């Protein structure tokens, strides 16, 4: 159990996922989780649901928290953190969930002597299957970084990633659920074309994707080897694979992700 106070400024879907993960895993006592959202109803609801401590202001959360999550929109995060910078304790770790906001930008409003961690979770965090990158600055100790990784492991998987790889994280994890949803939708459309009821088609397609991903994670085999296991000589699967190759399936995915990563890079420089 983390014997620290954990604060949240902003309590949208991602904060709710983190808090639910913390409470479910027993990583921290609910009273030690401090929450301030600008909507009073959200603070009240989180208190009723999880037993957390609602705060009267962002400054109150900053004063109390050993680990402070800045979980507001990227366009306001710097202003919000600037306002609470003087309320923070010297040893507090500030964790930013804001996409595209660099460690240097965060340090410019918090102070360059601050312990800052930049994280990027993805939307499957909402169903306890998140993939999160954790990027600490040089002032964060190994133990502190490990604590934050453990928090995100509470509702999925998390790994330490250096900041220069953050655009790759956006492409392969942050934005990736959208491509997978499109793939599931297209497969289900084809099944519907073949006569299957739509709701059933979504279940079959989604479970096939989920199960295939699990095989990659659990077997440790190369995806190409797993693909070969499904492709019988002269069979139905190799026929489908041939068409995907002809239509440039892999090249489309690679190019889409390259564009995604380039856009992420441009946004972080803006």
C-alpha positions in Angstrom: 0.0 0.0 0.0 1.2 3.5 -0.8 1.4 5.4 2.5 1.0 8.8 0.8 -1.7 11.3 0.0 -2.7 11.3 -3.6 -4.4 14.4 -5.1 -6.4 15.0 -8.2 -7.1 18.4 -9.8 -9.7 17.6 -12.3 -11.9 14.5 -12.1 -12.9 13.4 -15.6 -12.9 9.9 -17.0 -9.2 9.3 -16.6 -9.1 10.5 -13.0 -12.1 8.3 -12.2 -10.3 5.3 -13.8 -7.1 5.9 -11.7 -9.1 6.4 -8.5 -11.2 3.2 -9.2 -7.9 1.3 -9.8 -6.3 2.6 -6.6 -9.3 1.8 -4.4 -9.9 -1.6 -6.0 -6.3 -2.7 -5.7 -6.1 -1.4 -2.1 -3.1 0.6 -3.0 -4.1 3.6 -0.9 -6.8 4.3 1.7 -9.7 6.2 0.1 -9.5 9.1 2.7 -5.9 9.7 1.5 -7.2 10.5 -2.0 -8.0 14.2 -2.3 -10.1 15.4 -5.2 -11.0 18.8 -6.5 -13.1 19.2 -9.7 -14.6 22.5 -10.6 -18.0 20.8 -10.7 -19.0 20.4 -7.0 -21.4 17.5 -7.9 -18.4 15.5 -9.2 -16.5 15.9 -5.9 -19.6 14.8 -3.9 -20.3 11.9 -6.2 -16.7 10.6 -5.9 -16.9 10.9 -2.1 -20.1 8.9 -2.0 -18.8 6.3 -4.4 -15.3 5.8 -3.1 -15.0 7.5 0.2 -12.4 9.9 -1.0 -11.8 13.3 0.6 -13.4 16.2 -1.5 -11.4 19.4 -1.4 -12.6 23.0 -1.4 -10.0 24.2 -3.9 -7.1 23.1 -6.1 -4.8 24.8 -3.7 -6.0 22.6 -0.9 -5.3 19.5 -2.9 -1.8 20.8 -3.8 -1.0 21.5 -0.1 -2.1 18.0 1.0 -0.8 15.8 -1.9 2.5 13.9 -1.9 1.6 12.8 -5.5 -0.5 15.4 -7.3 -2.2 14.5 -10.6 -2.9 17.4 -12.9 -5.8 15.9 -14.8 -7.3 18.9 -16.6 -7.4 19.6 -20.4 -4.0 20.3 -22.1 -5.1 23.8 -23.0 -5.5 24.8 -19.3 -3.0 22.6 -17.4 -0.2 25.1 -17.4 -2.4 27.9 -15.9 -3.9 25.5 -13.3 -0.5 24.2 -12.2 0.9 27.8 -12.1 -1.9 28.8 -9.8 -1.1 26.0 -7.3 2.7 25.9 -7.6 3.3 27.9 -4.4 1.0 25.6 -2.5 3.0 22.5 -3.3 5.3 20.8 -0.8 9.0 20.7 -1.8 9.1 16.9 -2.1 5.7 16.5 -3.9 5.7 14.7 -7.2 3.5 16.3 -9.9 2.0 13.9 -12.5 0.6 15.4 -15.7 -1.9 13.5 -17.8 -2.1 16.3 -20.4 -1.3 15.1 -23.9 1.4 17.1 -25.8 2.6 19.1 -22.8 6.3 18.5 -22.3 8.3 18.1 -19.1 10.0 21.4 -19.9 6.7 23.3 -20.3 5.5 21.9 -17.0 8.8 22.9 -15.2 8.4 26.4 -16.7 5.3 26.9 -14.5 6.1 24.7 -11.6 9.8 25.5 -11.2 12.8 23.6 -12.6 13.5 22.2 -9.1 10.3 20.2 -9.1 9.7 16.5 -9.4 7.5 16.1 -12.5 6.2 13.0 -14.3 4.5 13.0 -17.6 2.1 10.1 -18.2 0.1 9.0 -21.2 -2.7 6.5 -20.5 -5.2 5.4 -23.2 -8.9 4.9 -23.2 -8.9 1.2 -22.4 -7.9 2.3 -18.9 -11.6 2.8 -18.4 -12.1 -1.0 -18.6 -9.0 -1.9 -16.6 -6.9 -2.7 -19.8 -5.0 0.5 -20.2 -1.5 1.0 -21.5 0.3 3.9 -19.9 3.7 5.5 -20.5 5.4 7.0 -17.5 8.1 9.7 -18.2 9.8 11.2 -15.1 12.2 14.1 -15.1 15.7 13.7 -13.6 14.7 14.9 -10.1 12.2 12.0 -9.6 13.8 9.1 -7.7 13.6 5.5 -9.0 11.3 4.6 -6.1 8.9 7.5 -6.9 8.8 6.6 -10.5 8.1 3.0 -9.6 5.2 4.1 -7.3 3.5 5.9 -10.2 4.1 2.9 -12.5 2.4 0.7 -9.9 -0.6 3.1 -9.7 -1.2 2.7 -13.5 -0.6 -1.0 -13.3 -3.7 -1.0 -11.1 -5.9 -0.8 -14.2 -3.8 -2.2 -17.0 -0.1 -2.0 -17.8 2.5 0.8 -17.5 6.1 1.1 -18.4 8.8 3.8 -18.1 9.4 5.5 -21.4 12.0 8.3 -22.1 10.4 11.6 -23.4 12.0 11.3 -26.9 9.8 8.3 -27.5 6.5 10.0 -26.5 5.3 10.4 -30.1 5.8 6.7 -30.7 3.6 6.1 -27.6 0.9 8.4 -29.1 0.9 6.4 -32.3 1.1 2.9 -30.9 -1.0 3.3 -27.7 -2.7 6.7 -27.2 -4.4 6.9 -30.6 -4.3 3.2 -31.4 -7.7 2.2 -29.9 -9.3 4.3 -32.7 -7.6 2.2 -35.4 -8.6 -1.0 -33.7 -12.2 0.1 -33.3 -12.2 0.8 -37.1 -10.9 -2.7 -37.8 -13.5 -4.3 -35.5 -16.2 -2.3 -37.2 -15.0 -3.2 -40.7 -14.8 -7.0 -39.8 -18.3 -6.8 -38.3 -19.7 -5.1 -41.4 -18.3 -7.9 -43.5 -20.0 -10.5 -41.2 -23.2 -8.6 -41.5 -22.8 -8.7 -45.3 -22.5 -12.5 -44.9 -25.8 -12.6 -43.0 -24.8 -12.4 -39.3 -26.9 -10.1 -37.0 -24.9 -6.9 -36.2 -24.8 -7.2 -32.4 -23.5 -10.8 -32.8 -21.0 -9.6 -35.4 -19.5 -7.0 -33.1 -19.1 -9.6 -30.3 -17.3 -12.1 -32.6 -15.1 -9.4 -34.1 -14.2 -7.8 -30.8 -13.5 -11.1 -29.0 -11.3 -12.3 -32.0 -9.2 -9.1 -31.6 -9.1 -9.4 -27.8 -8.1 -13.1 -27.9 -5.4 -12.5 -30.6 -3.9 -9.7 -28.6 -3.8 -12.0 -25.5 -1.9 -14.6 -27.6 0.8 -12.1 -28.5 1.1 -11.1 -24.9 1.1 -14.5 -23.3 2.9 -16.7 -25.8 5.8 -14.3 -26.5 5.7 -15.6 -30.1 6.4 -13.3 -33.1 3.0 -12.0 -34.5 4.1 -13.4 -37.9 4.5 -16.9 -36.4 1.0 -16.7 -34.8 -0.4 -15.5 -38.2 1.3 -18.5 -39.9 -0.4 -20.9 -37.4 -3.8 -19.8 -38.6 -3.0 -20.0 -42.3 -3.6 -23.5 -43.6 -2.2 -24.4 -47.0 -4.7 -23.4 -49.7 -7.2 -22.4 -47.0 -9.6 -19.5 -46.3 -7.2 -17.5 -44.1 -4.3 -17.2 -46.5 -6.9 -16.1 -49.1 -7.9 -13.2 -46.8 -4.2 -12.4 -46.0 -3.4 -12.2 -49.7 -6.1 -9.6 -50.2 -4.9 -7.6 -47.2 -1.4 -7.6 -48.7 -2.7 -6.6 -52.1 -4.6 -3.7 -50.6 -1.6 -2.4 -48.7 -3.0 -3.2 -45.2 0.4 -3.0 -43.4 1.6 0.0 -45.4 -1.6 1.9 -44.6 -1.2 1.2 -40.9 2.5 2.2 -40.9 1.8 5.4 -42.9 -1.2 6.3 -40.7 0.9 5.9 -37.5 3.8 7.9 -39.1 1.3 10.8 -39.7 -0.1 10.4 -36.2 3.4 10.7 -34.7 4.4 13.6 -36.9 1.2 15.5 -35.8 2.0 14.7 -32.2 5.5 16.2 -32.7 4.1 19.4 -34.3 1.5 19.8 -31.5 4.1 19.6 -28.8 6.2 22.3 -30.5 3.2 24.7 -30.9 
